[in-house]
Amino acid sequence: MVVKKGFVVTALAVAVVMTLSGCSNMSKRDRNTAIGAGAGAVGGAILTGGGTLGTLGGAAIGGIIGHQVD
């Protein structure tokens, strides 16, 4: 089964938007962490052509950076 890269990126973006809609009662740092992880996941997926390792690595790095932003 071949999944097109555009579909994977779109699905990730939709998942990020849906997840962030539940952030209304989060602290600013928690919200930045979630946003960083989502953006990192999308970036990692784009850079690696939808690779799982790239997506997870991007999410981890984005989450760490987002957590550090004040």
PDB file of N, CA, C and O in Angstrom:
ATOM      1  N   MET A   1       0.845  -1.176   0.000  1.00  0.00           N
ATOM      2  CA  MET A   1       0.000   0.000   0.000  1.00  0.00           C
ATOM      3  C   MET A   1       0.893   1.242   0.000  1.00  0.00           C
ATOM      4  O   MET A   1       1.747   1.406   0.871  1.00  0.00           O
ATOM      5  N   VAL A   2       0.689   2.089  -0.961  1.00  0.00           N
ATOM      6  CA  VAL A   2       1.493   3.296  -1.098  1.00  0.00           C
ATOM      7  C   VAL A   2       0.657   4.489  -0.660  1.00  0.00           C
ATOM      8  O   VAL A   2      -0.439   4.720  -1.171  1.00  0.00           O
ATOM      9  N   VAL A   3       1.191   5.240   0.293  1.00  0.00           N
ATOM     10  CA  VAL A   3       0.510   6.434   0.790  1.00  0.00           C
ATOM     11  C   VAL A   3       1.270   7.645   0.263  1.00  0.00           C
ATOM     12  O   VAL A   3       2.489   7.733   0.404  1.00  0.00           O
ATOM     13  N   LYS A   4       0.548   8.567  -0.339  1.00  0.00           N
ATOM     14  CA  LYS A   4       1.203   9.754  -0.898  1.00  0.00           C
ATOM     15  C   LYS A   4       1.660  10.689   0.202  1.00  0.00           C
ATOM     16  O   LYS A   4       1.005  10.820   1.236  1.00  0.00           O
ATOM     17  N   LYS A   5       2.806  11.347  -0.032  1.00  0.00           N
ATOM     18  CA  LYS A   5       3.404  12.238   0.966  1.00  0.00           C
ATOM     19  C   LYS A   5       2.450  13.374   1.318  1.00  0.00           C
ATOM     20  O   LYS A   5       2.358  13.752   2.486  1.00  0.00           O
ATOM     21  N   GLY A   6       1.750  13.920   0.353  1.00  0.00           N
ATOM     22  CA  GLY A   6       0.826  15.016   0.617  1.00  0.00           C
ATOM     23  C   GLY A   6      -0.279  14.614   1.582  1.00  0.00           C
ATOM     24  O   GLY A   6      -0.684  15.405   2.434  1.00  0.00           O
ATOM     25  N   PHE A   7      -0.765  13.387   1.449  1.00  0.00           N
ATOM     26  CA  PHE A   7      -1.811  12.899   2.341  1.00  0.00           C
ATOM     27  C   PHE A   7      -1.300  12.792   3.769  1.00  0.00           C
ATOM     28  O   PHE A   7      -2.001  13.160   4.712  1.00  0.00           O
ATOM     29  N   VAL A   8      -0.085  12.291   3.931  1.00  0.00           N
ATOM     30  CA  VAL A   8       0.496  12.129   5.265  1.00  0.00           C
ATOM     31  C   VAL A   8       0.673  13.492   5.927  1.00  0.00           C
ATOM     32  O   VAL A   8       0.328  13.664   7.097  1.00  0.00           O
ATOM     33  N   VAL A   9       1.203  14.454   5.192  1.00  0.00           N
ATOM     34  CA  VAL A   9       1.415  15.790   5.744  1.00  0.00           C
ATOM     35  C   VAL A   9       0.088  16.437   6.094  1.00  0.00           C
ATOM     36  O   VAL A   9      -0.032  17.064   7.147  1.00  0.00           O
ATOM     37  N   THR A  10      -0.913  16.297   5.233  1.00  0.00           N
ATOM     38  CA  THR A  10      -2.232  16.857   5.515  1.00  0.00           C
ATOM     39  C   THR A  10      -2.852  16.208   6.746  1.00  0.00           C
ATOM     40  O   THR A  10      -3.439  16.891   7.584  1.00  0.00           O
ATOM     41  N   ALA A  11      -2.722  14.900   6.852  1.00  0.00           N
ATOM     42  CA  ALA A  11      -3.272  14.192   8.015  1.00  0.00           C
ATOM     43  C   ALA A  11      -2.587  14.651   9.299  1.00  0.00           C
ATOM     44  O   ALA A  11      -3.244  14.826  10.324  1.00  0.00           O
ATOM     45  N   LEU A  12      -1.270  14.846   9.247  1.00  0.00           N
ATOM     46  CA  LEU A  12      -0.558  15.338  10.423  1.00  0.00           C
ATOM     47  C   LEU A  12      -1.001  16.746  10.798  1.00  0.00           C
ATOM     48  O   LEU A  12      -1.181  17.052  11.976  1.00  0.00           O
ATOM     49  N   ALA A  13      -1.176  17.603   9.797  1.00  0.00           N
ATOM     50  CA  ALA A  13      -1.607  18.976  10.070  1.00  0.00           C
ATOM     51  C   ALA A  13      -2.998  18.995  10.703  1.00  0.00           C
ATOM     52  O   ALA A  13      -3.245  19.751  11.643  1.00  0.00           O
ATOM     53  N   VAL A  14      -3.890  18.174  10.196  1.00  0.00           N
ATOM     54  CA  VAL A  14      -5.246  18.096  10.763  1.00  0.00           C
ATOM     55  C   VAL A  14      -5.178  17.580  12.199  1.00  0.00           C
ATOM     56  O   VAL A  14      -5.873  18.095  13.074  1.00  0.00           O
ATOM     57  N   ALA A  15      -4.355  16.579  12.444  1.00  0.00           N
ATOM     58  CA  ALA A  15      -4.222  16.047  13.803  1.00  0.00           C
ATOM     59  C   ALA A  15      -3.678  17.102  14.758  1.00  0.00           C
ATOM     60  O   ALA A  15      -4.122  17.192  15.903  1.00  0.00           O
ATOM     61  N   VAL A  16      -2.724  17.898  14.296  1.00  0.00           N
ATOM     62  CA  VAL A  16      -2.160  18.953  15.136  1.00  0.00           C
ATOM     63  C   VAL A  16      -3.219  19.987  15.473  1.00  0.00           C
ATOM     64  O   VAL A  16      -3.342  20.397  16.627  1.00  0.00           O
ATOM     65  N   VAL A  17      -3.985  20.413  14.472  1.00  0.00           N
ATOM     66  CA  VAL A  17      -5.024  21.417  14.706  1.00  0.00           C
ATOM     67  C   VAL A  17      -6.079  20.882  15.672  1.00  0.00           C
ATOM     68  O   VAL A  17      -6.517  21.601  16.571  1.00  0.00           O
ATOM     69  N   MET A  18      -6.482  19.645  15.496  1.00  0.00           N
ATOM     70  CA  MET A  18      -7.486  19.066  16.391  1.00  0.00           C
ATOM     71  C   MET A  18      -6.944  18.929  17.809  1.00  0.00           C
ATOM     72  O   MET A  18      -7.678  19.135  18.776  1.00  0.00           O
ATOM     73  N   THR A  19      -5.688  18.590  17.938  1.00  0.00           N
ATOM     74  CA  THR A  19      -5.076  18.448  19.257  1.00  0.00           C
ATOM     75  C   THR A  19      -4.958  19.797  19.952  1.00  0.00           C
ATOM     76  O   THR A  19      -5.221  19.911  21.149  1.00  0.00           O
ATOM     77  N   LEU A  20      -4.565  20.807  19.204  1.00  0.00           N
ATOM     78  CA  LEU A  20      -4.392  22.126  19.793  1.00  0.00           C
ATOM     79  C   LEU A  20      -5.710  22.757  20.222  1.00  0.00           C
ATOM     80  O   LEU A  20      -5.715  23.655  21.063  1.00  0.00           O
ATOM     81  N   SER A  21      -6.814  22.308  19.664  1.00  0.00           N
ATOM     82  CA  SER A  21      -8.099  22.858  20.088  1.00  0.00           C
ATOM     83  C   SER A  21      -8.413  22.484  21.537  1.00  0.00           C
ATOM     84  O   SER A  21      -9.255  23.126  22.166  1.00  0.00           O
ATOM     85  N   GLY A  22      -7.768  21.486  22.064  1.00  0.00           N
ATOM     86  CA  GLY A  22      -7.958  21.081  23.457  1.00  0.00           C
ATOM     87  C   GLY A  22      -6.999  21.765  24.416  1.00  0.00           C
ATOM     88  O   GLY A  22      -6.902  21.363  25.576  1.00  0.00           O
ATOM     89  N   CYS A  23      -6.298  22.777  23.964  1.00  0.00           N
ATOM     90  CA  CYS A  23      -5.263  23.434  24.779  1.00  0.00           C
ATOM     91  C   CYS A  23      -5.775  24.656  25.534  1.00  0.00           C
ATOM     92  O   CYS A  23      -4.966  25.436  26.035  1.00  0.00           O
ATOM     93  N   SER A  24      -7.056  24.848  25.630  1.00  0.00           N
ATOM     94  CA  SER A  24      -7.564  26.082  26.224  1.00  0.00           C
ATOM     95  C   SER A  24      -7.236  26.208  27.712  1.00  0.00           C
ATOM     96  O   SER A  24      -7.102  27.326  28.208  1.00  0.00           O
ATOM     97  N   ASN A  25      -7.104  25.111  28.427  1.00  0.00           N
ATOM     98  CA  ASN A  25      -6.815  25.199  29.859  1.00  0.00           C
ATOM     99  C   ASN A  25      -5.357  24.853  30.189  1.00  0.00           C
ATOM    100  O   ASN A  25      -5.031  24.576  31.343  1.00  0.00           O
ATOM    101  N   MET A  26      -4.492  24.869  29.191  1.00  0.00           N
ATOM    102  CA  MET A  26      -3.083  24.564  29.409  1.00  0.00           C
ATOM    103  C   MET A  26      -2.328  25.832  29.784  1.00  0.00           C
ATOM    104  O   MET A  26      -2.752  26.942  29.460  1.00  0.00           O
ATOM    105  N   SER A  27      -1.206  25.652  30.471  1.00  0.00           N
ATOM    106  CA  SER A  27      -0.337  26.789  30.746  1.00  0.00           C
ATOM    107  C   SER A  27       0.349  27.205  29.442  1.00  0.00           C
ATOM    108  O   SER A  27       0.332  26.472  28.453  1.00  0.00           O
ATOM    109  N   LYS A  28       0.945  28.386  29.464  1.00  0.00           N
ATOM    110  CA  LYS A  28       1.614  28.889  28.260  1.00  0.00           C
ATOM    111  C   LYS A  28       2.770  27.969  27.864  1.00  0.00           C
ATOM    112  O   LYS A  28       2.979  27.720  26.677  1.00  0.00           O
ATOM    113  N   ARG A  29       3.510  27.472  28.828  1.00  0.00           N
ATOM    114  CA  ARG A  29       4.638  26.577  28.535  1.00  0.00           C
ATOM    115  C   ARG A  29       4.145  25.262  27.940  1.00  0.00           C
ATOM    116  O   ARG A  29       4.741  24.760  26.986  1.00  0.00           O
ATOM    117  N   ASP A  30       3.062  24.693  28.488  1.00  0.00           N
ATOM    118  CA  ASP A  30       2.506  23.457  27.944  1.00  0.00           C
ATOM    119  C   ASP A  30       2.018  23.661  26.512  1.00  0.00           C
ATOM    120  O   ASP A  30       2.223  22.811  25.646  1.00  0.00           O
ATOM    121  N   ARG A  31       1.378  24.787  26.282  1.00  0.00           N
ATOM    122  CA  ARG A  31       0.876  25.101  24.940  1.00  0.00           C
ATOM    123  C   ARG A  31       2.036  25.247  23.963  1.00  0.00           C
ATOM    124  O   ARG A  31       1.959  24.748  22.840  1.00  0.00           O
ATOM    125  N   ASN A  32       3.119  25.927  24.371  1.00  0.00           N
ATOM    126  CA  ASN A  32       4.294  26.077  23.506  1.00  0.00           C
ATOM    127  C   ASN A  32       4.938  24.723  23.207  1.00  0.00           C
ATOM    128  O   ASN A  32       5.418  24.489  22.098  1.00  0.00           O
ATOM    129  N   THR A  33       4.946  23.838  24.195  1.00  0.00           N
ATOM    130  CA  THR A  33       5.498  22.500  23.992  1.00  0.00           C
ATOM    131  C   THR A  33       4.675  21.735  22.956  1.00  0.00           C
ATOM    132  O   THR A  33       5.234  21.103  22.060  1.00  0.00           O
ATOM    133  N   ALA A  34       3.351  21.793  23.080  1.00  0.00           N
ATOM    134  CA  ALA A  34       2.477  21.094  22.137  1.00  0.00           C
ATOM    135  C   ALA A  34       2.610  21.671  20.729  1.00  0.00           C
ATOM    136  O   ALA A  34       2.661  20.922  19.754  1.00  0.00           O
ATOM    137  N   ILE A  35       2.664  22.979  20.622  1.00  0.00           N
ATOM    138  CA  ILE A  35       2.801  23.614  19.314  1.00  0.00           C
ATOM    139  C   ILE A  35       4.157  23.248  18.701  1.00  0.00           C
ATOM    140  O   ILE A  35       4.236  22.933  17.514  1.00  0.00           O
ATOM    141  N   GLY A  36       5.209  23.289  19.498  1.00  0.00           N
ATOM    142  CA  GLY A  36       6.538  22.920  19.007  1.00  0.00           C
ATOM    143  C   GLY A  36       6.597  21.475  18.539  1.00  0.00           C
ATOM    144  O   GLY A  36       7.198  21.176  17.507  1.00  0.00           O
ATOM    145  N   ALA A  37       5.975  20.581  19.293  1.00  0.00           N
ATOM    146  CA  ALA A  37       5.959  19.169  18.909  1.00  0.00           C
ATOM    147  C   ALA A  37       5.190  18.962  17.614  1.00  0.00           C
ATOM    148  O   ALA A  37       5.615  18.193  16.752  1.00  0.00           O
ATOM    149  N   GLY A  38       4.064  19.643  17.477  1.00  0.00           N
ATOM    150  CA  GLY A  38       3.271  19.522  16.249  1.00  0.00           C
ATOM    151  C   GLY A  38       4.013  20.066  15.040  1.00  0.00           C
ATOM    152  O   GLY A  38       4.048  19.430  13.986  1.00  0.00           O
ATOM    153  N   ALA A  39       4.602  21.235  15.193  1.00  0.00           N
ATOM    154  CA  ALA A  39       5.347  21.834  14.088  1.00  0.00           C
ATOM    155  C   ALA A  39       6.575  20.990  13.746  1.00  0.00           C
ATOM    156  O   ALA A  39       6.907  20.816  12.573  1.00  0.00           O
ATOM    157  N   GLY A  40       7.241  20.471  14.765  1.00  0.00           N
ATOM    158  CA  GLY A  40       8.397  19.611  14.526  1.00  0.00           C
ATOM    159  C   GLY A  40       8.022  18.323  13.815  1.00  0.00           C
ATOM    160  O   GLY A  40       8.759  17.852  12.950  1.00  0.00           O
ATOM    161  N   ALA A  41       6.884  17.754  14.173  1.00  0.00           N
ATOM    162  CA  ALA A  41       6.421  16.528  13.516  1.00  0.00           C
ATOM    163  C   ALA A  41       6.148  16.775  12.038  1.00  0.00           C
ATOM    164  O   ALA A  41       6.540  15.976  11.188  1.00  0.00           O
ATOM    165  N   VAL A  42       5.477  17.875  11.737  1.00  0.00           N
ATOM    166  CA  VAL A  42       5.185  18.196  10.339  1.00  0.00           C
ATOM    167  C   VAL A  42       6.487  18.461   9.590  1.00  0.00           C
ATOM    168  O   VAL A  42       6.675  17.973   8.475  1.00  0.00           O
ATOM    169  N   GLY A  43       7.384  19.231  10.197  1.00  0.00           N
ATOM    170  CA  GLY A  43       8.667  19.511   9.554  1.00  0.00           C
ATOM    171  C   GLY A  43       9.486  18.252   9.333  1.00  0.00           C
ATOM    172  O   GLY A  43      10.074  18.069   8.267  1.00  0.00           O
ATOM    173  N   GLY A  44       9.527  17.388  10.332  1.00  0.00           N
ATOM    174  CA  GLY A  44      10.265  16.134  10.189  1.00  0.00           C
ATOM    175  C   GLY A  44       9.676  15.237   9.115  1.00  0.00           C
ATOM    176  O   GLY A  44      10.411  14.574   8.384  1.00  0.00           O
ATOM    177  N   ALA A  45       8.349  15.215   9.016  1.00  0.00           N
ATOM    178  CA  ALA A  45       7.690  14.411   7.986  1.00  0.00           C
ATOM    179  C   ALA A  45       8.015  14.951   6.595  1.00  0.00           C
ATOM    180  O   ALA A  45       8.256  14.186   5.661  1.00  0.00           O
ATOM    181  N   ILE A  46       8.017  16.268   6.473  1.00  0.00           N
ATOM    182  CA  ILE A  46       8.310  16.868   5.166  1.00  0.00           C
ATOM    183  C   ILE A  46       9.759  16.593   4.771  1.00  0.00           C
ATOM    184  O   ILE A  46      10.033  16.208   3.634  1.00  0.00           O
ATOM    185  N   LEU A  47      10.681  16.788   5.706  1.00  0.00           N
ATOM    186  CA  LEU A  47      12.098  16.620   5.393  1.00  0.00           C
ATOM    187  C   LEU A  47      12.483  15.182   5.081  1.00  0.00           C
ATOM    188  O   LEU A  47      13.413  14.948   4.310  1.00  0.00           O
ATOM    189  N   THR A  48      11.787  14.222   5.664  1.00  0.00           N
ATOM    190  CA  THR A  48      12.143  12.814   5.448  1.00  0.00           C
ATOM    191  C   THR A  48      11.181  12.099   4.517  1.00  0.00           C
ATOM    192  O   THR A  48      11.237  10.876   4.388  1.00  0.00           O
ATOM    193  N   GLY A  49      10.306  12.841   3.873  1.00  0.00           N
ATOM    194  CA  GLY A  49       9.366  12.209   2.950  1.00  0.00           C
ATOM    195  C   GLY A  49       8.337  11.352   3.653  1.00  0.00           C
ATOM    196  O   GLY A  49       7.902  10.337   3.110  1.00  0.00           O
ATOM    197  N   GLY A  50       7.942  11.738   4.840  1.00  0.00           N
ATOM    198  CA  GLY A  50       6.922  10.992   5.582  1.00  0.00           C
ATOM    199  C   GLY A  50       7.486   9.864   6.406  1.00  0.00           C
ATOM    200  O   GLY A  50       6.735   9.001   6.861  1.00  0.00           O
ATOM    201  N   GLY A  51       8.794   9.845   6.613  1.00  0.00           N
ATOM    202  CA  GLY A  51       9.419   8.777   7.394  1.00  0.00           C
ATOM    203  C   GLY A  51       9.021   8.845   8.863  1.00  0.00           C
ATOM    204  O   GLY A  51       8.930   9.928   9.441  1.00  0.00           O
ATOM    205  N   THR A  52       8.791   7.700   9.449  1.00  0.00           N
ATOM    206  CA  THR A  52       8.363   7.638  10.844  1.00  0.00           C
ATOM    207  C   THR A  52       9.422   8.196  11.786  1.00  0.00           C
ATOM    208  O   THR A  52       9.105   8.966  12.693  1.00  0.00           O
ATOM    209  N   LEU A  53      10.659   7.816  11.577  1.00  0.00           N
ATOM    210  CA  LEU A  53      11.731   8.277  12.444  1.00  0.00           C
ATOM    211  C   LEU A  53      11.889   9.796  12.360  1.00  0.00           C
ATOM    212  O   LEU A  53      12.086  10.457  13.379  1.00  0.00           O
ATOM    213  N   GLY A  54      11.804  10.344  11.159  1.00  0.00           N
ATOM    214  CA  GLY A  54      11.908  11.787  10.983  1.00  0.00           C
ATOM    215  C   GLY A  54      10.763  12.528  11.643  1.00  0.00           C
ATOM    216  O   GLY A  54      10.960  13.587  12.238  1.00  0.00           O
ATOM    217  N   THR A  55       9.561  11.969  11.539  1.00  0.00           N
ATOM    218  CA  THR A  55       8.389  12.589  12.153  1.00  0.00           C
ATOM    219  C   THR A  55       8.513  12.586  13.675  1.00  0.00           C
ATOM    220  O   THR A  55       8.287  13.607  14.323  1.00  0.00           O
ATOM    221  N   LEU A  56       8.872  11.442  14.237  1.00  0.00           N
ATOM    222  CA  LEU A  56       9.018  11.348  15.690  1.00  0.00           C
ATOM    223  C   LEU A  56      10.182  12.185  16.198  1.00  0.00           C
ATOM    224  O   LEU A  56      10.081  12.824  17.245  1.00  0.00           O
ATOM    225  N   GLY A  57      11.283  12.183  15.463  1.00  0.00           N
ATOM    226  CA  GLY A  57      12.429  12.998  15.847  1.00  0.00           C
ATOM    227  C   GLY A  57      12.100  14.479  15.793  1.00  0.00           C
ATOM    228  O   GLY A  57      12.482  15.237  16.684  1.00  0.00           O
ATOM    229  N   GLY A  58      11.396  14.890  14.754  1.00  0.00           N
ATOM    230  CA  GLY A  58      10.981  16.288  14.641  1.00  0.00           C
ATOM    231  C   GLY A  58      10.051  16.691  15.768  1.00  0.00           C
ATOM    232  O   GLY A  58      10.154  17.797  16.299  1.00  0.00           O
ATOM    233  N   ALA A  59       9.140  15.795  16.134  1.00  0.00           N
ATOM    234  CA  ALA A  59       8.218  16.081  17.235  1.00  0.00           C
ATOM    235  C   ALA A  59       8.974  16.223  18.550  1.00  0.00           C
ATOM    236  O   ALA A  59       8.674  17.109  19.350  1.00  0.00           O
ATOM    237  N   ALA A  60       9.944  15.362  18.771  1.00  0.00           N
ATOM    238  CA  ALA A  60      10.714  15.423  20.014  1.00  0.00           C
ATOM    239  C   ALA A  60      11.530  16.720  20.086  1.00  0.00           C
ATOM    240  O   ALA A  60      11.522  17.411  21.104  1.00  0.00           O
ATOM    241  N   ILE A  61      12.220  17.033  19.013  1.00  0.00           N
ATOM    242  CA  ILE A  61      13.037  18.235  19.002  1.00  0.00           C
ATOM    243  C   ILE A  61      12.163  19.487  19.088  1.00  0.00           C
ATOM    244  O   ILE A  61      12.487  20.423  19.819  1.00  0.00           O
ATOM    245  N   GLY A  62      11.060  19.504  18.344  1.00  0.00           N
ATOM    246  CA  GLY A  62      10.142  20.649  18.410  1.00  0.00           C
ATOM    247  C   GLY A  62       9.539  20.820  19.786  1.00  0.00           C
ATOM    248  O   GLY A  62       9.375  21.947  20.253  1.00  0.00           O
ATOM    249  N   GLY A  63       9.206  19.721  20.445  1.00  0.00           N
ATOM    250  CA  GLY A  63       8.661  19.782  21.801  1.00  0.00           C
ATOM    251  C   GLY A  63       9.659  20.352  22.789  1.00  0.00           C
ATOM    252  O   GLY A  63       9.301  21.148  23.658  1.00  0.00           O
ATOM    253  N   ILE A  64      10.897  19.946  22.655  1.00  0.00           N
ATOM    254  CA  ILE A  64      11.944  20.463  23.551  1.00  0.00           C
ATOM    255  C   ILE A  64      12.134  21.962  23.330  1.00  0.00           C
ATOM    256  O   ILE A  64      12.209  22.735  24.286  1.00  0.00           O
ATOM    257  N   ILE A  65      12.211  22.362  22.070  1.00  0.00           N
ATOM    258  CA  ILE A  65      12.384  23.790  21.769  1.00  0.00           C
ATOM    259  C   ILE A  65      11.173  24.580  22.251  1.00  0.00           C
ATOM    260  O   ILE A  65      11.325  25.644  22.850  1.00  0.00           O
ATOM    261  N   GLY A  66       9.976  24.068  21.993  1.00  0.00           N
ATOM    262  CA  GLY A  66       8.767  24.753  22.433  1.00  0.00           C
ATOM    263  C   GLY A  66       8.705  24.890  23.936  1.00  0.00           C
ATOM    264  O   GLY A  66       8.220  25.899  24.449  1.00  0.00           O
ATOM    265  N   HIS A  67       9.186  23.894  24.643  1.00  0.00           N
ATOM    266  CA  HIS A  67       9.191  23.931  26.110  1.00  0.00           C
ATOM    267  C   HIS A  67      10.131  25.011  26.646  1.00  0.00           C
ATOM    268  O   HIS A  67       9.868  25.616  27.685  1.00  0.00           O
ATOM    269  N   GLN A  68      11.224  25.242  25.929  1.00  0.00           N
ATOM    270  CA  GLN A  68      12.214  26.210  26.360  1.00  0.00           C
ATOM    271  C   GLN A  68      11.805  27.657  26.045  1.00  0.00           C
ATOM    272  O   GLN A  68      12.300  28.593  26.673  1.00  0.00           O
ATOM    273  N   VAL A  69      10.903  27.837  25.070  1.00  0.00           N
ATOM    274  CA  VAL A  69      10.474  29.189  24.694  1.00  0.00           C
ATOM    275  C   VAL A  69       9.562  29.719  25.795  1.00  0.00           C
ATOM    276  O   VAL A  69       8.647  29.025  26.238  1.00  0.00           O
ATOM    277  N   ASP A  70       9.811  30.941  26.231  1.00  0.00           N
ATOM    278  CA  ASP A  70       8.996  31.505  27.312  1.00  0.00           C
ATOM    279  C   ASP A  70       8.035  32.525  26.812  1.00  0.00           C
ATOM    280  O   ASP A  70       7.276  33.094  27.596  1.00  0.00           O
TER     281      ASP A  70
END
